[in-house]
Amino acid sequence: MVIKQFEDKNLAHFSYAIIDKGEIALIDPSRDPKQYYDLAKKEGSVITTIIETHPHADFISSHLEIHKKTGATIYVSKLAAAEYPHQTFDDGEAIILGDIVLKSLNTPGHSPDSISIVVINSEGIEIAVFTGDTLFIGDCGRPDLREKAGAITATRAELAKQMFHTLRNKLMTLPNDVLVYPAHGAGSLCGKGLSDQKTSTIGVEKSDNWSLKNISEDDFIKELLADQPFIPKYFTYDVELNKKGANSFEESINNIPKREPVTCQNCAKSLDHNIIVVDTRPQLSYKKSHLKNAINIPNDTKFETWLGSIIGPDEKFYLLAENDEVLTELTNRIAKIGYESNIELAFISDYGDSSMPVFDAEQLKNQEDAFTIVDIRNPSEVTIQKIFTNSINIPLYQLRERAEEIPLNKPIVVHCAGGYRSAAGSSILKYKLNGNATIFDLSEAVKQFQK
């Protein structure tokens, strides 16, 4: 038996292939299935099984596409009420894969319909467990994503209580040497304290993971509910799309409208100015010249997360990139959160009818009171350290909806912790306030003010 781990670093997502005797079982596959087909070809094996640990909120799975292409059976808990062809897979049920057994455990807590999969070898020994978003390395799954999504909804307090018992009555009862393979690693918004380790064991997690410590149920619930990350706009949408099953990745990409570079004023005027332009070029390129209805979400490791936090799942947008290579890369990444059909048009351009001055941070050192300072970091970051005494905190993921709260009697300086988010935030305010205030991006100069 071989276990192959695949990592999508941008979404901090792990998917898996279990190979035995020429058969492959995939667990929580990502949107682009090519890597799994390539593996099957290389190993001379057949994909026969696809297991979804739950309807995911943070990425789109390729389970339905793989089923259609290979005929592999999709397994998921009956509680998910999946709308695609599937077999239910719950407590006490098992799948034979070559000489090994894959056993289902219902492990609610992150979601009501979560399952974990225990691998039992040919000698009847439990050797590994795929924990989905239930147990992570160093943490457990957040319980607040299914209050408004999925076939079964539950309050965060209810799910936190279920998580307490799931961890202790299901996963902690496994032998200490059982390998733990989670669906996410450090950087995922599906938990708040994930380790950068990619695998662990039950024994190590009992020793090091706060959520498996000997604490009371009340203390566990209080700790789990405290300081969870924000919930991006796209999460609820992805749960519902995964419950239905997404269209083919390649087909969806090919259906995105594209055109020749927009390099002239007349071409730019042909765009619908009621549709926002997501300008993915570097910050300085945007500041030098951009379209009036553009916001700047630069190409970065967390691009799709911030896109899905700023743009709603029902909102059309134009996608602008600096070259064809980046445009292709970003359309692929956008499809991984299910937003490819939101792209009204994808194009490359360096033309602009607007600009934003580069800010001289010395002005802020000498005349802080002369500016309205907007801190777009998350509330938990502000609690740890407030960089400017009189700043207004509106996190980036709320900025489009709350821009009118910002007074306009002074020039506005936007900052985050390192400069990436402030590029997006300052461009959002420039777009939203429509020339009614002067907007500056403090960018990386914010580091000069941090103690």
C-alpha positions in Angstrom: 0.0 0.0 0.0 1.1 3.5 -0.8 -0.3 6.8 0.4 0.4 9.9 -1.8 -0.2 13.4 -0.4 -1.0 16.2 -2.7 -0.6 19.8 -1.5 -2.2 23.0 -2.9 -0.1 25.6 -1.1 -2.3 28.5 -2.0 -5.4 27.0 -0.3 -3.3 25.1 2.3 -5.2 22.0 1.1 -4.1 18.4 1.3 -5.7 15.7 -0.9 -4.7 12.0 -0.9 -4.4 8.9 -3.1 -4.3 5.5 -1.5 -2.9 2.9 -3.8 -3.1 -0.9 -3.3 -3.1 -3.8 -5.8 -3.7 -1.6 -8.8 -6.6 0.3 -7.2 -6.7 4.0 -6.1 -8.9 5.7 -3.6 -8.9 9.5 -3.7 -9.7 11.5 -0.6 -10.9 15.1 -0.9 -9.6 15.7 -4.4 -8.9 19.3 -5.5 -10.6 21.0 -8.5 -8.1 20.1 -11.1 -8.0 16.3 -11.4 -5.0 16.1 -13.8 -2.5 15.2 -11.1 -4.6 12.2 -10.1 -4.9 10.9 -13.6 -1.2 11.4 -14.0 -0.6 9.3 -10.9 -2.9 6.5 -12.0 -1.1 6.3 -15.4 2.4 6.3 -13.7 1.3 3.6 -11.2 -0.5 1.5 -13.8 -3.6 1.7 -11.5 -7.3 2.5 -11.8 -9.2 5.1 -9.7 -12.1 3.1 -8.3 -13.0 5.1 -5.2 -13.5 8.8 -4.3 -14.3 9.8 -0.7 -15.5 13.2 0.4 -15.0 13.8 4.1 -17.7 16.5 4.0 -18.9 19.3 1.6 -15.9 21.6 1.7 -16.3 25.4 2.2 -12.8 26.6 1.1 -12.3 24.8 -2.2 -14.2 23.1 -5.0 -13.7 19.3 -5.3 -13.4 17.4 -8.5 -15.3 14.3 -7.2 -18.1 14.5 -9.7 -15.8 15.1 -12.7 -13.6 12.2 -11.8 -16.6 10.0 -11.3 -17.9 10.9 -14.8 -14.5 10.2 -16.4 -13.5 7.0 -14.6 -16.7 5.5 -13.3 -15.2 5.6 -9.7 -17.8 5.4 -6.9 -18.1 8.5 -4.7 -18.6 7.9 -1.0 -19.9 10.5 1.4 -21.9 10.5 4.6 -25.7 10.2 4.2 -26.0 13.3 6.3 -24.5 15.4 3.5 -27.5 14.7 1.3 -25.3 14.8 -1.7 -27.0 15.6 -5.0 -24.5 13.7 -7.2 -24.4 9.9 -7.8 -22.9 8.4 -4.6 -22.8 5.7 -2.0 -23.4 6.6 1.6 -20.4 5.9 3.9 -21.0 6.1 7.6 -20.1 4.5 11.0 -19.6 0.7 10.6 -19.3 0.8 6.8 -16.2 -0.2 5.0 -14.7 -0.2 1.5 -12.3 -2.9 0.3 -9.4 -1.5 -1.7 -7.0 -4.2 -2.9 -5.9 -6.0 0.4 -6.8 -3.1 2.7 -10.0 -1.8 4.3 -11.2 1.8 4.5 -13.5 2.2 7.5 -15.8 5.2 8.0 -16.2 7.1 11.3 -18.8 9.8 11.7 -16.9 12.6 13.2 -19.1 15.7 13.5 -17.8 18.9 14.9 -16.5 20.9 12.0 -19.7 20.1 10.1 -22.6 17.8 11.0 -21.8 15.5 8.1 -18.0 15.1 8.6 -16.5 11.6 8.4 -13.0 10.3 9.0 -11.5 7.3 7.2 -9.4 4.7 9.0 -7.1 2.5 7.0 -6.8 -1.1 8.1 -4.0 -3.2 6.6 -4.1 -6.8 5.4 -3.2 -7.9 8.9 -6.3 -6.2 10.5 -4.2 -3.4 12.0 -5.3 0.3 12.0 -2.4 2.2 10.5 -3.7 5.6 9.4 -6.7 8.0 9.6 -7.8 10.7 7.2 -9.4 13.3 9.4 -10.7 15.8 6.8 -11.4 19.1 8.7 -12.0 17.4 12.0 -8.6 16.9 13.4 -5.6 19.0 12.2 -2.0 18.9 13.2 -2.0 21.1 16.3 -5.7 22.1 16.2 -9.2 20.9 15.3 -11.7 22.2 12.7 -13.6 25.4 13.3 -17.3 24.8 14.1 -18.9 28.0 12.7 -19.1 27.4 9.0 -22.4 25.4 8.9 -24.9 27.7 10.5 -26.3 28.7 7.1 -25.1 26.1 4.7 -25.4 22.4 3.8 -28.2 19.9 4.1 -28.0 20.0 7.9 -27.2 23.3 9.6 -26.1 23.6 13.3 -25.1 26.4 15.6 -21.4 26.8 16.3 -22.0 26.0 20.0 -23.7 22.7 19.0 -20.9 21.7 16.7 -18.2 22.7 19.2 -19.9 20.3 21.7 -20.0 17.6 19.0 -16.3 18.2 18.3 -15.4 17.7 21.9 -17.0 14.3 22.0 -15.8 13.3 18.5 -12.2 13.9 19.3 -12.4 12.0 22.6 -14.8 9.1 21.7 -13.7 8.5 18.1 -10.3 9.7 17.2 -8.4 9.5 20.5 -9.5 5.9 20.9 -7.3 5.0 17.9 -3.8 3.5 18.6 -1.1 6.1 19.3 0.9 5.0 16.3 -1.9 5.6 13.8 -0.8 8.2 11.2 -2.9 11.3 11.0 -3.6 12.8 7.5 -5.6 16.1 7.7 -7.2 18.0 4.8 -5.5 21.2 5.6 -2.3 22.7 6.9 -0.9 26.0 8.2 -2.6 29.0 6.5 -6.0 27.5 6.1 -9.0 29.4 7.4 -10.7 26.1 8.4 -8.9 26.4 11.8 -7.0 28.9 13.8 -3.7 27.3 14.9 -2.7 24.7 12.3 0.8 23.4 12.4 3.1 23.6 9.3 3.7 19.8 9.7 2.0 17.8 7.0 1.4 14.5 9.0 1.4 13.4 12.6 0.3 10.5 14.7 -2.6 10.1 17.2 0.0 9.8 20.0 1.8 13.0 19.1 -1.5 14.9 18.8 -2.6 13.6 22.2 0.6 15.1 23.6 0.8 18.4 21.6 -2.6 19.3 20.3 -4.6 21.6 22.6 -7.9 20.2 21.5 -7.0 16.7 22.7 -5.9 17.9 26.2 -7.7 16.8 29.4 -10.0 19.8 29.7 -13.7 20.2 30.5 -16.3 20.3 27.9 -17.2 23.9 28.8 -13.5 25.1 28.6 -13.1 23.3 25.3 -16.1 25.0 23.8 -15.1 28.4 25.0 -11.6 28.0 23.6 -12.7 26.6 20.3 -15.2 29.4 19.7 -12.8 32.2 20.6 -10.8 34.1 18.0 -11.7 32.0 14.9 -10.6 33.6 11.6 -13.1 35.5 9.5 -15.4 33.7 7.1 -14.8 34.6 3.4 -17.8 35.4 1.3 -17.3 32.3 -0.9 -17.4 29.7 1.8 -21.1 29.2 2.0 -21.3 29.1 -1.8 -18.6 26.4 -2.0 -20.4 24.2 0.5 -23.5 24.2 -1.7 -21.6 23.7 -5.0 -19.7 20.8 -3.5 -23.0 19.3 -2.4 -24.2 19.4 -6.0 -20.9 18.7 -7.7 -19.0 21.1 -9.9 -18.6 21.1 -13.7 -15.5 19.9 -15.4 -12.4 22.0 -14.5 -11.0 22.2 -18.1 -14.5 22.9 -19.6 -15.1 25.7 -17.1 -11.8 27.3 -17.8 -12.3 27.1 -21.5 -15.7 28.9 -21.2 -14.1 32.0 -19.6 -14.4 34.9 -22.1 -11.0 36.3 -23.2 -9.9 39.0 -25.6 -6.9 40.7 -27.0 -5.0 43.1 -24.7 -6.9 46.3 -23.7 -4.4 48.9 -24.7 -6.4 51.9 -25.9 -8.9 54.3 -24.4 -11.6 53.2 -26.7 -11.2 49.5 -25.7 -11.3 50.5 -22.1 -14.5 52.5 -22.6 -16.1 49.4 -24.1 -16.1 47.7 -20.7 -19.2 48.0 -18.5 -18.3 50.5 -15.8 -20.8 48.9 -13.4 -18.7 45.8 -13.3 -15.6 45.9 -11.1 -12.2 45.2 -12.5 -9.9 42.9 -10.5 -6.5 44.2 -11.4 -3.9 41.6 -10.4 -0.8 43.5 -11.4 1.9 44.4 -8.9 1.1 47.3 -6.6 3.3 49.8 -8.2 2.0 49.0 -11.7 -1.5 49.6 -10.4 -0.6 52.9 -8.7 1.1 54.2 -11.8 -1.9 53.6 -14.1 -5.2 51.7 -13.7 -8.8 51.8 -14.8 -11.2 53.8 -12.7 -13.4 50.9 -11.8 -10.5 48.7 -10.8 -9.4 47.4 -7.4 -6.0 45.9 -6.9 -5.7 42.3 -5.6 -2.1 41.5 -6.6 -1.1 38.0 -7.6 0.1 36.4 -4.4 -0.1 33.1 -2.5 -3.5 34.1 -1.0 -4.9 35.7 -4.1 -8.0 33.4 -4.4 -8.8 33.7 -0.7 -8.8 37.5 -0.8 -10.7 37.5 -4.1 -13.4 35.3 -2.5 -13.4 37.5 0.6 -13.9 40.8 -1.3 -16.0 39.7 -4.3 -19.3 38.0 -3.6 -20.2 34.6 -5.1 -23.0 36.2 -7.3 -20.9 39.1 -8.5 -19.5 39.4 -12.0 -16.0 40.9 -12.4 -13.4 41.6 -15.1 -10.0 39.9 -14.5 -7.0 41.9 -15.6 -3.4 40.5 -15.5 0.0 41.7 -16.6 0.6 38.9 -19.1 -0.9 35.7 -20.6 1.0 33.4 -18.3 -0.3 35.1 -15.1 -3.8 35.3 -16.6 -3.8 31.5 -17.2 -2.5 30.8 -13.7 -5.1 33.0 -12.0 -8.1 31.7 -13.9 -7.0 28.2 -12.8 -6.8 29.3 -9.2 -10.1 31.2 -9.4 -11.7 28.0 -10.6 -10.5 26.2 -7.5 -12.9 28.3 -5.4 -15.7 28.0 -8.0 -15.6 31.6 -9.2 -14.6 31.0 -12.9 -18.2 31.7 -14.1 -18.1 35.1 -12.3 -15.4 36.3 -14.8 -17.2 38.5 -17.3 -14.0 38.9 -19.3 -10.3 38.0 -18.8 -7.7 40.2 -20.4 -4.2 41.7 -20.1 -3.6 45.4 -20.1 -1.3 48.2 -18.9 -3.7 51.0 -20.0 -5.2 53.2 -17.3 -7.3 56.4 -16.9 -6.5 56.8 -13.2 -3.6 56.6 -10.8 -2.7 56.6 -7.1 0.3 58.5 -5.7 3.0 56.6 -3.8 2.8 57.7 -0.2 5.8 59.3 1.6 5.7 57.7 5.1 7.7 60.6 6.6 4.5 62.7 6.4 2.8 60.3 8.8 5.7 60.4 11.2 5.6 64.2 11.4 1.8 64.8 11.1 -0.1 61.7 12.2 -3.2 63.8 13.1 -3.3 65.3 9.6 -4.6 61.9 8.2 -7.5 59.5 8.8 -5.7 56.2 9.3 -7.6 53.1 8.4 -6.3 49.8 9.8 -7.6 46.9 7.7 -6.1 44.1 9.7 -8.3 41.5 11.4 -9.6 42.4 14.8 -7.5 39.8 16.5 -4.4 41.4 15.1 -5.4 44.8 16.3 -6.0 43.4 19.8 -2.4 42.2 19.9 -1.0 45.5 18.7 -2.6 48.7 17.7 -0.1 50.5 15.5 -1.6 53.9 15.4 -3.5 55.2 18.4 -6.4 56.9 16.6 -6.8 54.6 13.7 -10.1 53.2 12.5 -10.3 49.4 12.3 -12.3 48.0 9.4 -11.0 44.6 8.3 -10.3 44.2 4.6 -13.1 41.6 4.2 -15.6 44.2 5.3 -14.2 47.3 3.7 -16.4 47.5 0.6 -19.5 47.3 2.8 -18.3 49.7 5.4 -16.4 52.4 3.4 -19.1 55.0 4.3 -18.1 54.8 8.0 -14.8 56.6 7.2 -14.8 60.4 7.6 -13.7 62.3 4.5 -12.4 65.5 6.0 -8.7 64.4 5.9 -6.6 62.4 3.5 -7.0 58.7 4.2 -4.0 56.4 4.8 -4.7 52.6 4.7 -2.4 50.1 6.4 -2.2 46.4 7.2 0.6 44.4 8.7 3.0 44.0 5.7 1.6 45.9 2.6 -0.3 43.3 0.6 -3.7 43.8 2.1 -3.3 47.6 2.1 -2.8 47.5 -1.7 -6.2 46.0 -2.0 -7.8 48.1 0.8 -6.6 51.5 -0.6 -7.8 50.6 -4.1 -11.2 49.6 -2.7 -11.6 52.9 -1.0 -10.5 54.8 -4.1 -13.1 52.9 -6.0 -15.9 53.2 -3.4 -15.3 56.9 -2.5 -15.1 57.9 -6.1 -12.8 60.9 -5.8 -14.4 62.3 -2.6 -11.2 61.8 -0.7 -7.5 61.4 -1.2 -6.4 57.9 -0.6 -2.9 56.7 0.2 -1.5 53.2 0.7 1.1 53.0 3.5 2.2 49.7 2.0 5.4 48.1 3.4 6.4 51.3 5.1 4.0 50.2 7.9 6.9 48.2 9.3 8.6 51.4 10.3 5.8 52.1 12.8 5.6 48.6 14.3 7.3 48.2 17.7 
